[in-house]
Amino acid sequence: MEKRKPLDFLKQYSGVSTKRNYKSAYRDLFQVVYGQRDPVEELAEKYVGESREHRQDIEDFLVSLKGMAPKTIRTKITAVRTFLIENDIDINTGFWTRISKRIKGSRALTIDQVPTHEQFRKVFNHLVIAARALFIVLLSSGMRIGEALKLKPGDLELNRDPVRVNVRGEYTKTGNPRVTFISREAKEIVEEWLKVRDEYLQQAVSKTGLYDKDPDDPRLFPFSHANAYVMWNEALRKSGFDKRDESTNRHTVHPHTLRKFFRTKLAAVISVDVVEALMGHEGYLTEVYRRYSMEDLAGFYKQGEHALLVFTESGEVSKLREEVVKQRDQLQAIVNGVTAENMTLRAKVETQEAKIERQELEMEKLRGKIDRVLAYMDELEKS
């Protein structure tokens, strides 16, 4: 029986990003302990196999993480704690509690900048078709980049309006499937990407010295998370939006801002609960799916789709919508005025009709009196 390796426990995690983040934490730990990051598997075996002051290693590791976002530090500490537990290195709970208390704050340190429609358009104009398709899908669907990079062409129902995206359970952070949608302009860009996708993959495979590509990669976007970021950052540089946060040196406009854009813009038009469910926030999924059908969700998305358009000027769409509403209100005012006038005229007609009816009644009475006078006069003549 093959001996179990120290990092074999990572196989139980289905999420690629989780495995990547945990291995990154171990590389950071080994950099502190041994002064080198790789090969991570061999360093893990070395660490588990020797006698060490593990508490001091963790203390030193925590110091090395100074300046990182609190959430990032907690993730790395959790990863190291899991590594130790999985390899039967026991450190009491009290120690971990004290470590946790030393991690101050919970918010991200980088102050993100959520670009406008026009700014996003400028960035997108510097993206190659592969990246443009990926990032327009992210912006118009609210998906996480890790989810989008696992999509297969068949997960998009391009014959629907709006296009439905079936996000499988094996793609998501929680393991639960969901549905979201993409805009009509995202559909057009994806369709153009699909025309050259196979050619792109063949060229990437042929560059064996630079890329390790699977010629049968079934994914809609057959490239890595790292490659996606390289293409994004290059577009930021060319468009002049490569500003970095002074405290973290991270770009203030990064792919996660696409998800924030989706949440901000769409939630201003349709129900926040629906937007949160489309984004995959578990606290909303069950309730939204219980209350609404897929057709309802598609209808909600269509209602707010204009807020997510990048290449179709959103301001013009909003202006057109305002003009339509204004014209509708003006028309309604005219209709109301005509209705009121008709009611006034009808009231006048009814008054005149009543007056005529009274006059006719008076005339009828007068004719009766005249007839009686004439009859009386006839009788006088006869006598």
C-alpha positions, 0 to 999 in steps of 0.5 A: 500500500502506497504511503499517504503523503502530507498533502494528499488530504487536499484531494477531498476538496473539489474547489480548485481555488481552495487547493490553490490557496492552501498550497500558497499558504504552505509555500509561504510557511516553508519560505519562512521555515526553510527559505524556499517555497518549492517543491511544496510536496517535498517540503511538506514531507520534510516538515512533517518528518522532522521534530520542530517547534511548531508553535514558534513556526506559526508565530513567525509565519503570522509575523511574515503575513503582516500587511496582508488583508485580515481575511487573507491572513485568516485563510492562510492560518486556517490552511496551516492549521488544517495541514497540521491536524491532517498530519497528526500534529496536535496544537491545543485550541487555546493557542489557535484562539490566541493567534486568531485574536491577534488578527485585527479587522475583517475587511479587505485592505484594498479600496476597490474602484468600481468603474463606470460603463464608459470606463469598463468599455475602454478596458474591454476594448483592449482585451483580446476576444478570449478575455473579452468574452470571459469578462463580459460574461462575468460582468453581466452574470455576476459569476465568480471568475473561478465558476466562469472558468469551469463553464462548458459551452453547453452550460450556456443556452444561447437560444434563450432570451436572455441567455441562461447560464446553468452553473453546475454544483461542481463549479460553485463555491458551495457545491450547489447549482444555480442559474444566472443569465448574460446580456444580449451583448455578452451573447454576441461576444461569446458567439464570436469567441466560439467561432475562433475558440478551437483555433485559439486552443490549437495555437496554444497547444502548439506553443509547448515551450510556453503553455501546457495546454490540453488539446481536448480542453472542454471548457468554454474558456480554456485558459488558467486563472493566472492567464486571465489575470495577466490579460486583464492587467495588460488591458488595465495598463493599456487603458490607463486604469492600472491604479494600485492601492498604496497600502497593498499594491493591488490593482483597485480595478480587478476582476472582482469589481465586475461582480460588484458592478453587477450587484450595484447596477442590477440591484438598483433596478430589480429586487435585491434578493433576486440579484443576490440569488443570481450571484450565488449567495446561499442565504437567498437561493432557496427562498428565491427559487421557492417564490419564483420560476425560471421564467420569472427570474429571466423576466426580472433579468430582462427588466434590468439588463439595460443597466449591465450593457457596456458597449451599448451606451447605458446612459442612452438606454436610460435616457430613452427609457426616461423619454418613453416614460415622459411621453407615456405620462404626457399621453396619459395627461392628454387622455385624462384631459379629454376624458374630463372634457368629455365628462363636462360636455356629457354633463352639459348635454344631459343638462340641456336634454333635461331642460328640453324635456322640461320645455317639452313638458311645459309646451305639452301642458300649454297645448292642453290649456289651449285645446281646453280654451278652444273647446270652451269657445266652441261651446259658447258659440253653439249656445 
